[in-house]
Amino acid sequence: MAVSTTPFGRTAAGEPVTAFTLKNESGMSVTVLDYGATVQTLAVPNGAGGFTDVALGYDTVAEYESRDGYLGATIGRVGNRIGGARFSLGGVEYVLAKNDGENHLHGGVRSFDKRMWSCDAREDRLVFSRLSPDGEEGYPGALQVSVTFTLTADNALVIAYDALSDKDTLVNLTNHTYFNLNGGGAVLDHLLQVNAQRFCENDGGCLPTGRLLPVAGTPFDFRAAKPIGRDIGADCEQLRRGGGYDHNFVLSGTDAAVLYSPVSGVEMTVTTDMPGMQVYSANGLSARPGKDGQSMGPRDAVCLETQLFPNGMNCYGFPSPVLRAGKPLHSETAFRFAVR
């Protein structure tokens, strides 16, 4: 296992950004920026005997700063949506930024994806950490948070999240890598299997209503592997509301999903201790150039964001995103790669 560092330019505020790269003995590598604790590249073995970079991203800090979409970023304090951009906790109402229509999305206007992190680079892992001060983006409590990226000898990228707050607050951390197992082009031919019997019904703003719908008999049935594009254009109100897949699936166990490309031969298995996973078919990714000028756009990737259920504070029975003061949080998600 080896770790290396490379300068990656400066932010608009003049902060130096560093790219940290882990590489294992089989040649798999991951590069993570200390800007946003962002996965910039993820090169995995493919069926042709080479390597495919399966993560969409950019070549410059300026693009990460100015573009939307959260490509590869660590998301927090709260991933996904909070209805009405407000919540009550301990008898106090907290008002958040409305950065997604009337709702709050992915932690706010300048959340974890737009912040600098410190990095402790070790032989097989990168530990990124920061202190989110009390009141940042409207959230209560000083939150010490760390995200550890570990590259294993058997080609898995394990992302571990740890957090501790001095006040009761909300936390729902995830990673927003856009996966394309071919390295580019549409992912509609990728085969996806999701271990879920139910998914969250969304309203017109992709906000969960609190109802859990069965996947059986719907375009959301991925219990057996099928191409992402098979049903994405079906006459279905839930698909119309999201412009495709942009829904939280209620996971039935720690084996969350398997994604496979018959073109590259790359298979990715997702395991997690989180109860939910957002499947997002990059519907809102406007056409733009990515790394090396590669074209990116809608349906050119799929995000598999392990998480608590979105809008959890407003939906009875959903897993609670409340992190109590002094109680440590720990969660892990692994993305394991193989050639089929």
MIPA-215432 format. One line per 8 residues: for each residue x, y, z of C-alpha. Coordinates in pm, whole numbers, plus 50000, padded with zeros to 5 digits. Each point is the difference from the previous one (the first is absolute). Layout:
N
X Y Z  ...
# end
This chain:
340
50000 50000 50000  50127 50347 49915  49884 50357 50058  50104 50309 49807  49905 50368 49995  49973 50248 49713  49918 50373 50004  49655 50057 49849
49995 50379 49973  49842 50259 50225  49646 50100 50088  49867 50343 49910  50089 50102 50356  50361 49893 49946  49992 49678 50203  50237 49731 49865
49825 49677 49902  50176 49663 50006  49912 49677 49821  50075 49691 50213  50032 49669 49815  49990 49648 50142  50114 49709 49780  49995 49630 50086
50218 49717 49868  49753 49906 49726  50016 50355 49862  49659 50124 50114  50017 50360 50115  49784 50273 50147  50074 50372 50008  49823 50217 50257
50023 50379 50025  50016 50188 50330  49747 50237 49843  49665 49844 50088  50165 49666 50092  49921 49929 49636  50065 49678 49807  50161 50136 49683
50107 49674 49832  49935 49633 50068  50196 49773 49765  49903 49632 50020  50102 49687 49804  49788 49930 49692  49931 49698 49781  50257 50103 49738
50289 49970 50245  50029 50375 50053  49839 50254 50229  49686 50212 49974  49940 50323 50189  49644 49939 50115  49941 50335 50177  49890 50315 49819
50189 50314 50099  50191 50311 49898  50361 50096 49932  50003 50329 50193  49895 50143 50336  49818 50283 49824  49762 49749 49842  49927 49833 50334
49936 50344 50152  49774 50133 49726  49811 49694 49878  49698 49840 50162  49936 49627 50028  50227 49914 50296  50226 49776 49787  50184 49761 50232
49948 50220 50305  49944 49920 50365  49648 50119 50086  49900 50146 50336  49887 50086 50252  49685 49849 49857  49995 49827 49665  49694 50026 49778
49692 50211 50075  49836 50158 50304  49645 50114 49929  49929 50371 50038  50367 50062 50085  49930 49996 50372  49982 49760 50292  49922 50006 50372
50231 49846 50258  49980 50035 50376  49717 50252 49969  50202 50229 49772  49923 50055 49633  50300 50023 49768  49969 50169 49662  50225 49878 49721
50080 50117 49648  49742 49928 49731  50242 49884 49733  49767 49751 49827  49671 50175 49937  49827 50023 50336  50225 49732 50147  50350 49970 50142
50242 49776 49808  50333 49836 50088  50089 50220 50296  49943 50345 49855  50160 50263 49781  50360 49954 50115  49997 49664 50167  50260 49725 50039
50057 49966 49625  50119 50364 49978  50229 49996 50305  50368 49924 50052  50083 49691 50207  50322 49903 50175  50146 49665 49895  50201 49740 50190
50147 49780 49726  50092 49651 50115  50128 49692 49817  49661 49863 49894  49758 50277 50092  49927 50371 49992  49834 50156 50303  49833 50333 49923
49866 50208 50287  49853 50340 50080  49813 50182 50273  49662 50125 49885  49934 50293 50238  49678 50053 50191  49752 50169 49766  50171 49908 49674
49729 49995 49731  49746 50042 50281  50072 49674 50184  50051 49994 50379  50311 49870 50169  50372 49996 49932  50041 49677 49803  50336 49824 49975
49981 49780 49692  50242 49769 49822  49975 49793 49683  50246 49715 49947  50065 49858 49652  50169 49659 50018  50122 49808 49696  50024 49626 50064
50219 49737 49841  49692 49832 49849  49890 50313 49811  49744 50155 50232  49964 50367 50083  49863 50025 50353  49861 50335 50114  49957 50040 50377
49823 50296 50159  50053 50117 50359  49838 50296 50171  49963 50147 50349  49801 50310 50098  49988 50211 50315  49627 50064 49949  49713 49797 49865
50003 50044 49623  49917 49825 49672  50251 49785 49810  49959 49787 49688  50333 49960 49821  50049 49846 49656  50221 50008 49692  49880 50129 49664
50223 49823 49749  49852 49970 49651  50085 49648 49881  50049 49901 49637  50157 49655 49973  50084 50061 49632  50187 50320 50080  49762 50209 49789
49680 50008 49797  49652 49905 50115  49953 49745 50279  49661 49877 49880  50158 49665 49909  50144 49950 50350  49830 49719 50189  49884 50106 50346
49877 49780 50284  49870 50160 50320  49916 49803 50313  49676 50183 50079  49633 49908 50018  49879 50360 50042  50094 50354 49902  49900 50347 50117
49719 50172 49816  50107 50349 49888  49792 50312 49950  50055 50234 49703  50319 50137 50157  50159 49657 50052  49922 50029 50371  49884 49680 50173
49638 50021 50111  50039 49741 50275  49834 49720 49804  50199 49687 49917  49894 49837 49673  50065 49639 49894  50243 49959 49711  49813 49692 49871
49825 50066 49671  50164 50341 49956  50301 50141 49811  50171 50013 50340  50032 49623 50027  50374 49932 49990  49985 49688 50217  50131 49811 49698
50270 50172 49795  49871 50194 49701  50130 50280 49775  49953 50344 50154  49844 50114 49674  49742 49721 49970  49720 50180 50185  50137 50353 50045
49766 50134 49733  49690 49818 50123  49669 50179 50046  50039 50041 50376  49920 50304 50212  50292 49937 50234  50246 49993 49708  49848 50318 49855
50040 50177 50332  50371 49922 50011  50072 50018 49629  50120 49642 50046  50124 49820 50309  50060 50231 50297  49855 49797 50284  50096 49850 50333
49981 49620 50012  49928 49829 50332  50282 49748 50027  49923 49646 50115  50349 49932 50132  50363 50105 49994  50044 49871 49643  49859 50310 49835
50064 49977 49627  50196 49853 49710  50082 50208 49692  50148 49831 49692  50104 50113 49654  49994 49733 49727  50221 50232 49791  50296 50045 50237
49941 49685 50205  50026 50206 50320  49777 49900 50291  49947 50216 50308  49843 49861 50318  49870 50242 50263  49971 49904 50367  49894 50234 50278
49866 50029 50354  49761 50277 49889  49628 49920 49962  49952 50183 49671  50162 50072 49666  49917 50273 49751  50010 49880 49640  50054 50305 49780
50032 49969 49623  50170 50340 49959  49679 50151 49866  50102 50355 50092  50360 49981 49881  50004 50261 49723  50227 49941 49702  50355 50103 50087
50361 49892 49951  50166 49791 50269  50349 49861 50044  50210 50016 49682  49712 50178 49826  49775 49696 50024  49634 50076 49938  49764 49952 50295
49625 50040 50021  49671 49843 50111  50004 49619 50024  50380 49994 49962  50042 49868 50355  49815 49854 50295  50042 50105 50364  49947 49742 50275
49986 50215 50314  49972 49798 50320  49812 50197 50263  49725 50044 50252  49666 50069 49833  49960 50356 49866  49762 50236 50181  50031 49779 50305
49905 50273 50248  49664 50047 49831  49896 49640 49930  49868 49780 50279  50182 49669 50027  50303 50100 49794  50344 49940 50159  50088 50309 50204
50287 50223 49884  50038 50146 50352  50350 49967 50144  49994 50055 50374  50264 50211 50169  50305 49800 50102  49886 49684 49822  50246 49892 49729
49874 49902 49656  50173 49738 49787  49890 49859 49666  50168 49811 49715  49928 49937 49635  50218 49788 49769  50022 50002 49621  50168 49676 49890
50120 49952 49642  50055 49687 49799  50014 49886 49639  49718 49769 49895
# end
